[in-house]
Amino acid sequence: MERFMNLASYREILFWDVRSGGAGIEMKTSLRGLQELEYCAEKTGCRLEIQAYGGLPEKCKRLRGRQAFTAGVLFFAAALYILSSFVWVVRVEGNERLSTEEILEVCDSVSLRPGAWKAHVDTEAVTQALLAEFSDISWVSVGIRGTDATVKLAETIEKPEVVDKETPCDVIAQKDGVIQQITVERGTPLVEAGDVVQAGDVLISSEIQVGVEGEEMHSEYVAAAGSIQARTWQKMTEELPLQEKVKVYEDGQKSNRVWIFGDWTVDWIRPNMSEECDRVVIGEETPGLGDWKLPFTVREEVWKPYVWEEKTRTVEEAKAELEALCRQKAEESLETGASVEQMEMTYEVYTDRVRAECMLTLSEPIGIIQKKGL
C-alpha cells in the first residue's frame, strides 16, 4: 500500500478525501486520475475497485431514464430565460417635486413599463421624452439591470417664492375679536393689545409717513405685513338622545374572498348570512410579477353579524359625551397657530334628549391681506 501511494504521488496524480478502510484505503480522484491509478495498482500488486461515480456527467447519465424530470428542468431553464428578458420593475429615483406617477406615464408612452420586452426598450428615447415633458428636470439617466429598470433624474433648483412687496395692501381682521398681540413687519399699526376689532377692520395700514423730522411729512404706500393674534369666540350646539338603537356585534363572523375582474365580480365563497351583517374590507391585492399586475384584484373581507339593541343614557352620561364631542370637534376645526383657551358648556335637559351649547374661547391669528382699494 505504501508503494502504491508513493508511486501515485510520484506521478502527480490528483486525489482527495483519503481515508483508511480496514486493509485498504478509500479516495476520490478524477477520470483521468483513475487511469493512472490503475497503472499504479498493477505495478504494486494492489487491487483497484471503483465504489461509485460522481459529478455532472454521471448525473446526466442518470437522467436518461427520467424524461419528465429532464423536461421539467429544460422547461424551467427556458422559462427563466424568457422571464429574464422582460422588465418587471420600474423605479424612479431623485424626484421630489415631480410625481412618480406622472413620470411613469411618460415612460409608458415610450414603451418602458412593467412587462415590456427589454430588447424593445429604447433608453435614449425615454430620456428625451422625459426632458421634453418636464421642464423641471435637468438630468436623466435610464438604466436596465436584470429585470429592473431605474430612472434616475435630477430636478432643477426650485425658484424661490416671490413675495410682492410693491403692491400696496392692508392687513385686515378676518373675524371679530380682542387683540392679544400684534407684530408689524411693514406698514403702520392701527390697533394695539386689548383693542376690540370687528371683521373687516384695518389692523395694519399700508400708509406710512415719510420725511425728515421738523419738515413736512408725506405719505407713501407699502405692502403691509405682520402677525396679529386675537382672542375670538365660537359657538357650537350638539345634542344626544337618552335612548337610541345601537348595533351589538355577535359571534360567528365569517371571512370571504372576492375576485374582481373590472366590473365583473366573482364571489364563490360568499357566506350565506341570514341575519343582518356589516361587511368589513380587510384589504385588496392585485397579484403580479414585480410592478406588472394581473388584470384582476383579490379582496379579503369579513362579514360581522349584529342585532339592534336599545341603549339608555343617563343625563350625566349624555353630558359627558357631549362635552367630549364638542372638544373633539373644536380641536379638529382649529387652524394653524390657534388654540383653545376656555370651553364653557350649558345644557338643556328634555324628556328624550340633552342639548348642549358650547362657547369656545380661542386664541388665533386673524389678520389677512387685502389689496388697497378693494
C-alpha positions as CSV (number, residue, x, y, z in Angstrom):
1,M,0.0,0.0,0.0
2,E,2.9,2.4,0.8
3,R,4.4,1.7,-2.6
4,F,1.1,2.4,-4.3
5,M,0.7,5.8,-2.5
6,N,4.4,6.7,-3.2
7,L,4.0,5.8,-6.9
8,A,0.8,7.8,-7.2
9,S,2.4,10.8,-5.6
10,Y,5.5,10.5,-7.8
11,R,3.3,10.5,-11.0
12,E,1.5,13.6,-9.6
13,I,-2.0,12.0,-9.6
14,L,-4.7,14.3,-8.1
15,F,-6.7,12.6,-5.3
16,W,-8.5,13.8,-2.2
17,D,-10.7,12.7,0.7
18,V,-8.3,9.9,1.5
19,R,-9.3,7.7,4.5
20,S,-8.4,4.3,5.8
21,G,-10.8,1.5,5.0
22,G,-9.5,-1.5,7.0
23,A,-7.0,-3.4,4.9
24,G,-7.2,-0.7,2.2
25,I,-7.8,2.9,1.7
26,E,-10.6,5.0,0.0
27,M,-10.0,8.1,-2.0
28,K,-11.6,10.3,-4.7
29,T,-10.0,11.1,-8.0
30,S,-10.8,12.4,-11.5
31,L,-11.5,10.1,-14.5
32,R,-8.0,10.9,-15.8
33,G,-6.5,10.1,-12.4
34,L,-8.4,6.8,-12.4
35,Q,-6.5,5.6,-15.5
36,E,-3.2,6.5,-13.8
37,L,-4.2,4.8,-10.6
38,E,-4.9,1.6,-12.5
39,Y,-1.3,1.6,-13.7
40,C,0.0,2.1,-10.2
41,A,-2.2,-0.7,-8.8
42,E,-0.9,-3.1,-11.5
43,K,2.8,-2.2,-10.8
44,T,2.4,-2.5,-7.0
45,G,0.2,-5.6,-6.9
46,C,-2.8,-3.8,-5.4
47,R,-6.4,-4.4,-6.4
48,L,-8.3,-1.3,-7.5
49,E,-12.1,-1.3,-7.0
50,I,-14.5,1.5,-8.2
51,Q,-17.1,2.3,-5.4
52,A,-19.2,4.9,-7.3
53,Y,-19.1,7.6,-10.0
54,G,-20.0,11.2,-9.3
55,G,-20.0,14.6,-10.9
56,L,-22.2,16.2,-13.6
57,P,-21.6,13.7,-16.4
58,E,-22.7,10.9,-14.2
59,K,-25.8,12.8,-13.0
60,C,-26.7,13.5,-16.7
61,K,-26.5,9.7,-17.4
62,R,-29.0,9.0,-14.6
63,L,-31.5,11.4,-16.1
64,R,-31.7,9.4,-19.4
65,G,-34.5,7.3,-18.0
66,R,-36.4,10.2,-16.3
67,Q,-37.9,12.1,-19.3
68,A,-40.4,14.0,-17.2
69,F,-37.8,15.4,-14.8
70,T,-35.5,16.2,-17.7
71,A,-38.3,18.0,-19.5
72,G,-39.1,19.9,-16.3
73,V,-35.5,21.1,-15.9
74,L,-35.4,22.2,-19.5
75,F,-38.7,24.0,-19.2
76,F,-37.6,25.8,-16.0
77,A,-34.4,26.9,-17.7
78,A,-36.3,28.2,-20.8
79,A,-38.9,29.9,-18.6
80,L,-36.2,31.6,-16.5
81,Y,-34.5,32.8,-19.7
82,I,-37.7,34.1,-21.2
83,L,-38.9,35.8,-17.9
84,S,-35.5,37.5,-17.5
85,S,-35.9,39.1,-21.0
86,F,-38.7,41.3,-19.7
87,V,-38.8,44.4,-17.5
88,W,-40.8,43.7,-14.4
89,V,-40.0,46.6,-12.1
90,V,-39.6,50.3,-13.0
91,R,-38.1,52.5,-10.3
92,V,-37.9,56.3,-10.2
93,E,-35.2,58.0,-8.1
94,G,-34.3,61.6,-7.4
95,N,-37.7,63.2,-7.8
96,E,-39.0,65.4,-5.0
97,R,-41.4,67.9,-6.6
98,L,-42.4,65.8,-9.6
99,S,-44.9,63.0,-9.2
100,T,-43.7,59.4,-9.7
101,E,-47.0,58.5,-11.4
102,E,-46.6,61.3,-14.0
103,I,-43.0,60.2,-14.7
104,L,-44.1,56.6,-15.1
105,E,-46.9,57.7,-17.5
106,V,-44.3,59.3,-19.8
107,C,-42.2,56.2,-19.6
108,D,-45.2,54.1,-20.5
109,S,-45.8,56.2,-23.6
110,V,-42.3,55.2,-25.0
111,S,-42.7,51.5,-24.2
112,L,-40.9,51.4,-20.8
113,R,-43.4,49.7,-18.5
114,P,-43.6,46.5,-16.3
115,G,-43.9,43.6,-18.7
116,A,-42.1,45.3,-21.6
117,W,-39.6,43.3,-23.7
118,K,-36.1,44.6,-22.8
119,A,-34.9,44.5,-26.4
120,H,-37.7,46.9,-27.4
121,V,-36.9,49.5,-24.7
122,D,-35.0,52.5,-26.1
123,T,-33.4,54.2,-23.1
124,E,-32.4,57.2,-25.2
125,A,-36.0,57.7,-26.3
126,V,-37.2,57.5,-22.7
127,T,-34.6,60.1,-21.7
128,Q,-35.6,62.5,-24.5
129,A,-39.3,62.1,-23.7
130,L,-38.8,63.0,-20.0
131,L,-36.7,66.0,-20.8
132,A,-39.2,67.2,-23.3
133,E,-42.2,66.7,-21.0
134,F,-40.8,68.1,-17.8
135,S,-39.0,71.5,-17.7
136,D,-38.1,70.9,-14.0
137,I,-35.7,68.0,-15.0
138,S,-32.1,69.0,-15.6
139,W,-30.6,65.5,-16.0
140,V,-31.9,62.0,-16.7
141,S,-30.3,58.5,-16.8
142,V,-32.3,55.4,-17.7
143,G,-30.6,52.0,-17.0
144,I,-31.8,48.4,-17.1
145,R,-30.2,45.8,-14.9
146,G,-31.6,42.3,-14.8
147,T,-35.4,42.7,-14.8
148,D,-35.3,46.1,-13.1
149,A,-35.4,49.5,-14.9
150,T,-34.2,52.5,-13.0
151,V,-34.9,56.1,-14.0
152,K,-32.6,58.4,-12.2
153,L,-33.1,62.2,-12.5
154,A,-32.1,65.5,-11.0
155,E,-34.6,68.3,-10.7
156,T,-33.8,71.9,-11.4
157,I,-33.3,74.3,-8.4
158,E,-36.7,75.4,-7.2
159,K,-37.5,79.0,-7.8
160,P,-37.9,81.0,-4.6
161,E,-41.4,82.2,-3.9
162,V,-41.8,85.8,-5.0
163,V,-43.3,88.0,-2.3
164,D,-45.0,91.1,-3.7
165,K,-43.7,94.0,-1.6
166,E,-44.6,96.7,-4.1
167,T,-48.4,96.5,-4.5
168,P,-50.0,98.5,-1.6
169,C,-52.2,96.4,0.7
170,D,-53.6,96.4,4.2
171,V,-53.9,93.7,6.9
172,I,-57.5,93.5,8.0
173,A,-59.4,91.4,10.6
174,Q,-60.8,88.2,9.4
175,K,-63.3,88.0,12.3
176,D,-64.4,89.8,15.4
177,G,-62.1,89.6,18.5
178,V,-59.9,91.2,21.1
179,I,-56.3,91.9,20.1
180,Q,-53.7,89.9,22.2
181,Q,-50.5,90.6,20.4
182,I,-49.5,92.5,17.2
183,T,-46.2,92.3,15.4
184,V,-45.6,94.7,12.4
185,E,-43.2,93.9,9.6
186,R,-44.2,96.6,7.2
187,G,-46.9,99.3,7.5
188,T,-48.5,101.3,10.3
189,P,-50.3,99.5,13.1
190,L,-53.8,101.0,13.8
191,V,-54.6,98.8,16.9
192,E,-52.8,97.6,20.0
193,A,-53.2,94.8,22.5
194,G,-56.6,95.0,24.3
195,D,-58.5,96.7,21.4
196,V,-61.8,95.2,20.2
197,V,-62.0,94.8,16.5
198,Q,-64.6,93.6,14.0
199,A,-64.3,91.7,10.8
200,G,-63.1,94.0,8.1
201,D,-61.3,96.5,10.3
202,V,-57.9,97.6,9.2
203,L,-55.2,96.3,11.6
204,I,-52.0,97.3,9.8
205,S,-52.3,100.2,7.3
206,S,-50.3,100.4,4.1
207,E,-49.9,104.1,4.6
208,I,-46.7,105.3,6.2
209,Q,-45.4,108.8,6.9
210,V,-42.0,109.6,5.3
211,G,-39.9,112.7,5.8
212,V,-37.3,114.4,7.9
213,E,-38.1,115.5,11.4
214,G,-39.0,119.2,11.5
215,E,-40.1,119.2,7.9
216,E,-43.4,118.5,6.2
217,M,-44.2,114.7,6.1
218,H,-45.7,113.0,3.1
219,S,-47.5,109.7,2.7
220,E,-46.3,106.6,0.9
221,Y,-48.0,103.2,0.5
222,V,-46.4,99.8,1.0
223,A,-47.4,96.2,1.2
224,A,-48.4,95.9,4.8
225,A,-47.3,92.7,6.6
226,G,-47.3,91.4,10.2
227,S,-49.0,88.9,12.5
228,I,-51.9,89.6,14.8
229,Q,-53.0,87.2,17.5
230,A,-56.5,87.8,18.9
231,R,-59.0,86.2,21.3
232,T,-62.1,85.1,19.5
233,W,-65.3,83.2,20.4
234,Q,-67.0,80.3,18.7
235,K,-70.4,78.7,19.5
236,M,-71.5,75.2,18.7
237,T,-74.6,73.2,19.5
238,E,-74.9,69.5,19.9
239,E,-77.5,67.1,21.3
240,L,-77.8,63.4,22.1
241,P,-80.9,61.2,22.7
242,L,-81.3,59.5,26.0
243,Q,-82.5,56.3,24.3
244,E,-81.3,55.1,20.9
245,K,-80.8,51.9,18.9
246,V,-77.2,50.7,18.6
247,K,-75.5,47.8,16.8
248,V,-74.3,44.9,19.0
249,Y,-72.0,42.6,17.2
250,E,-72.4,38.8,17.8
251,D,-70.0,35.9,17.5
252,G,-69.9,33.9,14.2
253,Q,-68.2,36.3,11.8
254,K,-67.2,34.8,8.5
255,S,-64.3,35.5,6.1
256,N,-64.9,36.0,2.4
257,R,-62.7,36.3,-0.7
258,V,-63.9,38.2,-3.8
259,W,-62.2,38.1,-7.2
260,I,-62.8,41.3,-9.2
261,F,-62.3,41.4,-12.9
262,G,-63.0,45.0,-13.9
263,D,-66.8,45.4,-13.5
264,W,-67.3,41.7,-13.1
265,T,-67.2,40.2,-9.6
266,V,-66.7,36.5,-8.8
267,D,-67.8,35.7,-5.3
268,W,-67.6,31.9,-5.0
269,I,-67.5,31.6,-1.2
270,R,-69.7,34.4,-0.1
271,P,-71.2,33.4,3.3
272,N,-74.9,32.7,3.5
273,M,-75.7,35.1,6.3
274,S,-79.4,35.2,7.1
275,E,-79.2,37.9,9.8
276,E,-78.1,41.5,9.3
277,C,-74.4,41.9,8.8
278,D,-71.7,44.6,8.3
279,R,-69.1,43.9,5.7
280,V,-65.6,45.0,6.7
281,V,-63.0,45.0,3.9
282,I,-59.6,43.9,5.3
283,G,-57.6,44.6,2.2
284,E,-57.3,44.4,-1.6
285,E,-54.3,43.0,-3.5
286,T,-53.6,42.8,-7.2
287,P,-51.3,39.9,-7.9
288,G,-48.4,40.4,-10.3
289,L,-44.7,40.0,-11.0
290,G,-42.7,43.0,-9.9
291,D,-44.6,46.1,-10.9
292,W,-46.5,44.2,-13.6
293,K,-50.0,43.4,-12.4
294,L,-52.5,40.8,-13.4
295,P,-55.9,42.1,-14.7
296,F,-57.8,41.2,-11.5
297,T,-58.0,42.1,-7.8
298,V,-58.5,39.8,-4.8
299,R,-60.4,41.4,-1.9
300,E,-60.4,40.0,1.6
301,E,-63.4,40.8,3.7
302,V,-65.2,39.8,6.9
303,W,-69.0,39.6,7.5
304,K,-69.9,40.5,11.1
305,P,-73.5,39.8,12.2
306,Y,-75.2,42.2,14.6
307,V,-78.5,42.9,16.3
308,W,-80.1,46.2,17.3
309,E,-80.5,46.9,21.0
310,E,-81.9,49.8,22.9
311,K,-79.2,51.8,24.7
312,T,-80.2,54.1,27.5
313,R,-78.1,57.0,28.7
314,T,-78.4,58.8,32.0
315,V,-78.4,62.6,31.9
316,E,-74.8,62.7,33.3
317,E,-73.5,60.2,30.7
318,A,-75.1,62.3,27.9
319,K,-73.4,65.5,29.3
320,A,-70.0,63.8,29.5
321,E,-70.4,62.5,25.9
322,L,-71.5,65.9,24.6
323,E,-68.5,67.6,26.3
324,A,-66.1,65.1,24.7
325,L,-67.8,65.6,21.3
326,C,-67.6,69.4,21.4
327,R,-63.9,69.2,22.5
328,Q,-63.1,66.9,19.6
329,K,-64.9,69.0,17.0
330,A,-63.2,72.1,18.4
331,E,-59.7,70.6,18.1
332,E,-60.5,69.3,14.5
333,S,-61.6,72.8,13.4
334,L,-58.5,74.7,14.7
335,E,-56.3,76.3,12.2
336,T,-52.5,76.7,12.3
337,G,-51.4,78.8,15.3
338,A,-54.8,78.6,17.0
339,S,-55.5,77.1,20.5
340,V,-58.5,76.6,22.8
341,E,-58.2,78.9,25.9
342,Q,-61.6,78.1,27.5
343,M,-64.7,76.0,26.9
344,E,-68.0,76.7,28.7
345,M,-70.8,74.2,28.5
346,T,-74.5,74.8,29.2
347,Y,-77.1,72.1,29.0
348,E,-80.9,71.8,28.4
349,V,-82.4,68.6,29.5
350,Y,-85.6,67.3,27.8
351,T,-87.6,64.2,28.4
352,D,-85.9,62.3,25.5
353,R,-82.6,64.2,24.9
354,V,-80.0,66.5,26.2
355,R,-79.0,69.6,24.3
356,A,-75.6,71.3,24.8
357,E,-74.4,74.7,23.9
358,C,-70.6,75.1,23.9
359,M,-68.9,78.5,24.0
360,L,-65.3,78.3,22.9
361,T,-62.7,81.0,23.7
362,L,-59.9,80.7,21.1
363,S,-56.6,82.4,20.6
364,E,-55.8,82.5,16.9
365,P,-54.3,84.7,14.1
366,I,-57.0,86.8,12.4
367,G,-55.0,89.0,10.0
368,I,-55.5,88.6,6.3
369,I,-54.1,90.6,3.3
370,Q,-56.4,92.9,1.3
371,K,-55.2,95.0,-1.6
372,K,-55.6,98.7,-1.3
373,G,-58.8,100.0,-2.8
374,L,-60.7,96.6,-2.7
